Structures are given as C-alpha cells and as structure tokens.
C-alpha cells in the first residue's frame, strides 16, 4: 500500500502478550499501541445463566461449594466461584452471615444470605454494585440459591471479610476498664467520614451508622463501612420512612417523624459514634423513641421553634419543657481533647443543614495529628492510607483539598490540586489516564505499563508520530510485540483522542488497527478482536479518502474545556496542550469551580 499523496498520519498500537521496554520510534511512522493485562476472576465455562439451579456441591468433597456467581462490579459475566471452610458468624432478622474461604485465592470472605422477594429488586445489591471505595466493604460476587420451601429464593452477597468491628474493639477496652487510645478514635472516625463523603456524593444515605456496622482490621486499623441493608438513594421530593436507624444513633428529625430528611442523618449518627468512643458508652441511651429525644434534650437543651421547623414543620406547635443545654465540656471526661469536643458539637446539631459535611469533619483540627508525617499507631505501625483520595472525592468540596492532603502525602492521591497553569502535556495526560482508569476498570485489573506507554484500565497504549503508511505503522508495533490499536468503548475512544491531542497539539490523522473487507462492507480489527464498538461519528471510521482498506481517525480535538478535577461518569479527561501553548494568557482557572479553560483556540489547529 503506497502512502503517495496521503497526509502524514500518526497511529496507535496494541501489544500482544508480554511487553518489554518500549523501543524508541524511528523513521517517519507515528503510532499508538495498547496491551491487555491480567483480567479479574476467570469467566465460568458453564452456563451463563444465574439462578438457584447454579448452586451445586463439588463431586470430590462435600466441604467445597461451587456456585455460578456474578461479579459485584463491572459487567454481568457469570463465573464459577468455589469456597470452603463455611461457618456461621452472625444472624438476625435480615438473614445469616457466613465466613468462608475462596478456593482460588485462599482469601477469607463473608457471605450474607438474605431472603429475596421476587417482586422487587434488592436495594442493597443495587447500591453495593455501584460503590467502590477503600473504606466500604467490597461486594466481590453475588448469587442466588433456593430455600427449603417451594419458590423460596435467597440472595447471597460475597463480601470482603474483616475480622472485627468498632463495637467489639470499644467493648474490649471497656472490659479492661481502660479507654480506647485517641489515635484509634481519630483513625477510625476519619475513615468513617471518608466513606460517608463518598456514598453521599453518590446520592446514597446509609441510614444505619453504628459501631456494629464499622468493620476494622485490628492490625492495620483499616475501617470499612458495611451493611447497606437500610441504605437508600435519597431523591428530593420523594418521602422516606422515618422509623429507620438504630435508636441510640437516630437523628432527632427522624424522632420528629420527618420523611423528607437528607443524608445529614448519617452525620448525626457518626457524631454519636464519636461521642461513644470518647465516653466509653452511648451518649444518648434512650429506652424508646420518646426517651431518646429526652436524652438528646438533656445534652443539647430544648430545641428552639426554628430548629424544630428545620427538623419537621408539623411539630412547631408542640410545647416542650424548657431545658438548658449542658456545657459540652461537662458532657465529656476532663482529659478529652478539646478538638474532639468541638467536632462533636458540630456534628450533633439539631438543625440538619448546620451539621458538618463529612469532608468538613475530615478537615477538622481533631484529625491534624493524622496529617503529620511521623504519625503512627500505638504498635509503631504506619497509619493506613488516609489520603489516597480519588478524583470523585476531590471534586466534592475542592476548597478543602489543600487541608485534606498534607504535602508529604500528595503521592497517595489521584490529584491533590487543580491543574496548574504550568502543567505540561505529559503530566496532564497521566492525570487523564488516572481518571479514566477509575471510570472503566477496577484497581485489581490494572497493570503497570512500560516506560513511554500510557495506561487505561488494563491496557497500555503508545503513540508515535509521522506514520507514512498503515503497513509501516503496523510493522513497527509488531516489532515491539504489539499491534495497531483496537477500540472497544467510548471511554477508550475518548482517551485515545486525548493522547493524540496532547502529543500532536490538536487534530491529527491517526492510523489504528482496523481494515475494511470490501465485499462484506464490514470493518475488522487487525489483531483479531471483536469489532464491538459502534458509536462512531457519521462518516467514521474511514480510510482518509484513500483506496487502501486501512482505518484512520482524525483524533485530538477534545482539549478545549474540561474540569480540572472531574468526576468519573461525566467527561473524565483533563485538558492538555504542548508546553509552547501553555501560557498564562491562554489558560484560565476558575478558583471556585476548578474549571480550566483554554481561551486561545487558534493553537489547536494542526
């Protein structure tokens, strides 16, 4: 295929098998490549359907159970999962919780088994499938099993196993007639607030925050929020039941019968947990709903008419005995840190909207010790990762980011600051890759790419410039153990556009790994993968007007107006330009919204 009369074209490539160090590009070829790394759990070779019939015992041992389960995150791909060492570790009105060991990985898991009403979707399952955070117990798989009664179906949630709870840890210290070390209080509460910040940003309210639902690893001090059986996606204008949340941790607006409450009920509950860890006992130990309100009034005093209106307007005419608030300093023990008392006072507010947000709590001075580079657990062990904020978290209240992320910990986080005016295109591209990874792949499916390759999910991509012909570009990548790139999703399409835009400075015709079967009038990927992405613009893909059946894309025009700290699921690619175009006159940053804008569009033309 001759390149005569054709524009200079760049190209993308995709590695096949293991990638070595990327060789330097030579000649006038340009290309981008990608590689697929390890995937997660292997797909089952059996039936792809899910249901009770998929539950079976292994033939060689009655102690091993094999089920066809669906992954907790990602696409609905049924796969065989085997586990053993099953024992009951908890039960209640919701169902039963088992502990088990996965055969493949030898990891311990918890299996929560609940009766499934066939008429409704399981809300807990729907919510857990959308959550992905280091301080939230992870849903690994789920499957259905039949019960003893006819048509009885159980939903089984396979979850991370964490050995302890904050409740049991606190009880251990109480039995020993000692107080829990304040560093543990800080580490546990900080992680709780991080989990709340995340779920609230997703529109989810937990509605049952209590020490029993806070799982902790006693060695690492990692905390994970669990039990989303009461959780709900709150929608403004839609009523919710007020009889929710365990009594000691129930917000006053719930006691007043509010049905239009917000996720601030979780903040009240978290304040109760903090106070309980400081006191060694519940701060509001009511015997009933009414008595719970009495216990609250003993500490906070009688709510004002305005405060009652904010909790539930229907109760403003009720007469309550006038009781003065008890000084916070006298509620707690004499040696309680004043910062802890101050934080409690901002969480346990009658008026829901005046309570701290979760990230405001994280930024409070009570947690300053955790931000010190030499902070350690009593055992001498390093603290768990506390500052590995995702771009989702950083976009919630960006004005707090400079407080939340200490200088020594900025390597932990996806991006500690909005894009700076002086950021070069290489830095911006890597930031874009990080955001895209979060949107399209779980962390365990990601591999490290060789130097010079850019990563998206489990794939590695490389770009070279001035590819005169499609065959030359393909030959170059084959020599690297790669191939011209295939595109399988909108996320990959947009990501590759960003790569070209950053490297070429604007639109650039780019060879990719597709060819056209003229007789069948179909495009195919040259690496043999399925041509499953169809969301091309009109007239795309094409062969750049030539007769050769080779795919070219005019990529690179997606860099003019993007969030500096964006949220996965929106437009998750930060803007980037060659350094010569990055001048203070061309780049503007809105300090409130953290939006970066390119104001001189002339530099984008190729």
Secondary structure as UniProt FT lines:
FT   TURN            4..5
FT   STRAND          9..15
FT   TURN            27..28
FT   STRAND          32..33
FT   HELIX           52..54
FT   STRAND          56..57
FT   TURN            62..63
FT   STRAND          65..71
FT   STRAND          78..92
FT   TURN            93..94
FT   STRAND          95..102
FT   TURN            103..105
FT   STRAND          108..115
FT   TURN            118..119
FT   HELIX           123..130
FT   TURN            134..135
FT   STRAND          139..146
FT   TURN            150..151
FT   STRAND          153..160
FT   STRAND          164..165
FT   HELIX           166..175
FT   TURN            176..177
FT   HELIX           182..201
FT   TURN            202..203
FT   STRAND          204..205
FT   HELIX           211..213
FT   STRAND          214..216
FT   TURN            218..220
FT   STRAND          223..225
FT   STRAND          232..233
FT   TURN            236..237
FT   HELIX           247..249
FT   HELIX           252..255
FT   TURN            256..257
FT   HELIX           264..279
FT   HELIX           289..300
FT   HELIX           305..311
FT   HELIX           313..315
FT   TURN            316..317
FT   HELIX           328..331
FT   TURN            334..335
FT   HELIX           338..347
FT   HELIX           352..354
FT   HELIX           358..362
FT   HELIX           365..371
FT   TURN            373..374
FT   TURN            378..379
FT   HELIX           391..394
FT   TURN            395..396
FT   HELIX           398..400
FT   HELIX           401..404
FT   HELIX           407..412
FT   TURN            421..422
FT   HELIX           425..440
FT   HELIX           443..445
FT   TURN            451..452
FT   STRAND          454..456
FT   TURN            457..458
FT   STRAND          459..467
FT   HELIX           470..479
FT   TURN            480..481
FT   STRAND          482..484
FT   HELIX           490..504
FT   STRAND          508..517
FT   TURN            518..521
FT   STRAND          522..525
FT   TURN            526..527
FT   TURN            538..539
FT   TURN            544..545
FT   STRAND          550..555
FT   STRAND          561..563
FT   TURN            568..569
FT   HELIX           579..581
FT   TURN            584..586
FT   STRAND          587..589
FT   TURN            591..593
FT   STRAND          595..598
FT   HELIX           601..604
//
